[in-house]
Amino acid sequence: MSLSLDDFRCKLMDKIILAGSQQDVKRFCDGAMKGLEHHHVNGHIVVRFVNKMISDLDQFNPIDQDAQQWSNIQMAKIQFNRIKMHLIAETH
């Protein structure tokens, strides 16, 4: 059974929040992008996926997270913004 992109995004978000280190967060983000590429997901869908990840990450409140979780969220936002800039550069 294949996952929908929403399910995939939710599972990725859980992995990011529960990651043991910022290096794990980077690995999860990069792995997700490689997975989308491997499954030949259309470029505009990948951009929407990245934008939705950034939007979802922006919704977290630091008061509701422990220090490691908040650090993971911030690292994921940095990673996905870098990915977004890379995707934009590829299209121009």
Secondary structure, 3 states (H helix, E strand, C coil): CCCCHHHHHHHHHHHHHHCCCHHHHHHHHHHHHHHHHHCCCCHHHHHHHHHHHHHHHHCCCHHHCCHHHHHHHHHHHHHHHHHHHHHHHHHC
